[in-house]
Amino acid sequence: MNTDLETRLARLENRAALEEIIYSYAQAFDRRDSAMLRSIWHEDAILDLGDIGRYEGLETIMTASVELWRTKPHMHHWMSNPLIEIAGDTATAATALDCFVVDLDTGPTQVGGLYRDSFERRDGRWGLVLRQFELHYWTPIKNWVPTAGTDANLEAVAA
């Protein structure tokens, strides 16, 4: 294989690995999947959710996730438009977020914002070292009641 083709293939493989991390974060929170969530970070990572909290270190992030699941018993993330820049063993991304949550304080709420990520490849594995959330809106939705589907049981939580 020629060097140019190898370089292009490596770039695509790296981008795919970074996109998988971005989307795994959303799926892990939505499914309450601790193993998946744990797998996307490096040990010294930071999750900075602004007013929600700043969590330093993998164990602190995992402990915070349990509390977020308790106070927001339903989450549904839509991650889109990731702009990814790769430079050797580091990368950054900016990814749009639209998220529906059922929050115990505000009830059904639509959240929008932007995740700014920093990644590193260590020992051949990409992982998050910093995820910062920029909140664009937090909008409680009055009178939201699902009438069908797998989330129809959220009516009791939403009320």
N, C-alpha and C positions, 0 to 999 in steps of 0.2 A: 504494500500500500504506500502511496506517495505521502510525503510529509504534510502537504497541504490538506489532503483528504483526512489524514489522521488528526490534524489540528481541528478541522471543521467537525469531525465526529466527536472529538473530546468536548468541544464547546457545546454541542447538542446534548451530550450525555450529562454534562455539568448542569446545564439549564434544566433538563428534565428532573435531575435530583433536587435542585432548588425549588422547582415548582411543586414537587411531591411534598417537600417540607411545608411549604406555604399552605397547601390544601390539606395536609395531614393535621395541621394545627386546628383548622376549622372542623374537620371530621372528628378529631379527638374530643374537642369541647362539646360538640353536638351529641356525640355518642357516649360521653363520659368515659372515654377509653384512656385510662391512666397509662397503660403500656405504650400506646401509640403516642400520647403526649410526651412521655418521658423520652422516647426515641429520637425526637427532633432537635434536642438541645445538647450543647456541650455543658459539662459540669459547672463551669463558672459563668453561665449565661445570666442575662438580665432580661426580665419582662417588665416593661414600664407602661402601665395602662393609665397614666396621668392621674386624674382624681380618684380613680378606682384603687390604685396602689402601685408601688414599685417593689419588685420581688427579685432579690439577688441570690443566685445559686440555684441549682437544679432542685434541691430538696425544698427550698422555700417556694419555688414556682409550683411544685407538686402539691404542697400544703395549701397554697393559695387557690389552686384549681378546685380542691375539695370544697373550700368556702364559697367560691364562685358558683359551683354546682348547687350548693345548699341555698344560696340567696337568689339564684336564677335557675329554677328547676327545669326550664326549657330554653334551649338556644338553637338557633338555626342560622348559621353563617353562610353568606355568599361572598366569596373572595373573587375579585376580578381584576383584569387589566394589570397584571404584574409587569412592572418595568424592572428588568434584572440586568445588572452590570457585573461582569465577572473579570477579575484581574488575578490570574494565577490561583493561589489558594485562598483568596478572599472574594467576597461578592456582597453586593447590596441589592435591595429590592424595595420598591414602593408598590403596595397592593391596596386597591380599593376594597372597602368592607361595607356591606349592607347586612345587618343582622337583626333578626327578630328574637326578642327574649321575653320571657315571662319573668318579671322581677317581683320579688315579694313585697317591695316597697311601692313601686310605681305601677305594677300590673303589666299587662301586655305593652311592650315598648319596641319601637323601631329605632335602631341605632345605625348611624353611618359615620364613616371616617376613613382614615388611611393608616395602614401599617407601614412603618419604615424599619427595614430589617438589615442586619449585618450578619453575614455567615462566614465561617472559616472551614476549610477542609483540613482535618487533623487525622493523621494516620490513615489517609485515604477515604475518610468519611466526612461528608458535609454536615454541619449542624449550625443551629442558631447560636449566636453569641450575644445578640441584642435585638429585641423586638420592642419598638416604641409605637404607641397608638396615639394618633391625633384625632380627637373627637370632633366631628362636624355637626352632628345633631343627636339628641336623645329625646325621642318624642313618644310619650305615653299615648296609647290608642284606646280611647273610651269606647265602651260597649262592644269590644271585640269578643266574639264567641264562635269557636269552630263548630260547625254543624255536622261534619262528616270527616272521615279519614282517620289515620292513626293518631292524630293529635286531638281528636274530639274530646278526649278525657281531660283536656286542659281547662275546660269550662270551670271546674271547681277551683283551680289555681287562679284563673283570671278574675273571678268574681270578687 
